[in-house]
Amino acid sequence: MFLLRNPIDEAKVQTISFKKQILKNIYFGIMGNFTDNIVNQRFKKVFEALERNNLIKGKSDIANKLGTYNHVVNSILKGARNVTVDQLHKLFENYEVDANYMFGFTEAMFTGARMIALPTRSLNERFTGGRMNITLIPSRAVAGYALEHQDPGYLTELPKFSIPNLDGNLIAFEISGDSMYPTITNGDIVVCEPLERGDVLRDNNVYVVVTDVVVAKRIQQVREDEHGGQLRLISDNSAVYKPYAVDLGDIRQVLKVKCRLTSYAIN
C-alpha cells in the first residue's frame, strides 16, 4: 500500500490566505448532508485517533485549538453540523492532519511524524525464564543483523528473554544514538514483530528498516512510479536528522516496533 499524493499536498501553499482559498474551493464542492459528507466522517476518525494516542484530552481540548466550543465539536461528531473551513485549517496546523485524508484522497491521516506514541515499558520487566520468545540484537551486533538475519543459526546464538503479555517470535534491538529522541532514547530496547512482504504498513508509525544498515524510524510510503516505490524514513529528532528515502528494492526486512523498553521514567 503506497501513499498516493494529491495535488493539494504537492501545492504546499506559501501563504495562509492562499491555503484557505484552496480549502474553500474543495470544501464547498464536497460538503453536503452533515452525516454523509466525507469531511465530517473523517473528522470523527481524527478525533478518535488523537484521543486514543493521548494527543488531546477530550472535546474541550480540541475545541480550544480549533477556536470553537465544546458543544460545537460535539455536534460535528454527532453529524449535526459541518466542520468549517477555519476549523479545518486549524486542525491541519495544530495536529498535522493531512488535508488529503480529510477530503478522501488518501488513507494517511497525518502528514508529520508526531502522531503515534510507542507503548513504553521498563527494562526491569525482562526475564530469562519460560518461553524466551524475544531474540535480542545488542548494539554491537546490529551491523551483523543486516547481513545474517535470514540465517537461523545466527539468531540461535543471540541472547533471548521474555516480557509478560508479549507473544510471538519477536526481535529486539538495542538502540544507540539520539535520532529518535524523545520517542526512543539512547540505550532503550525496541521490541519488534518481523513483517512479511505484502503486510500493510502504517504511515507515521515506528518501524525498524533493514537495508545494508539497521535503523529505527517513522515511515511514510512514497508513490510507486517507473523506478519503483520508496519509503521515506523520518527521525523524531528532526532538528538534527533530516528525512531521507530508501528504494523498496534495497529493503531486506521491515519490522514493526511493538514497544520500547527503557530505564527512564515512564509516565
Secondary structure, 3 states (H helix, E strand, C coil): CCCCCCHHHHCCCCCHHHHHHHHHHHHHHHCCCCCCCHHHHHHHHHHHHHHHCCCCCCHHHHHHHCCCCHHHHHHHHCCCCCCCHHHHHHHHHHHCECHHHHCCCCCCCECCCCCCCCCEEEHHHCECCCCCCEEEECHHHHHHHHHHCCCHHHHHCCCEEECCCCCCCEEEEECCCCCCCCCCCCCCEEEEEECCCCCCCCCCCEEEEECCCEEEEEEEEEEEECCEEEEEEECCCCCCCCCEEEEHHHCCEEEEEEEEEECCCCC
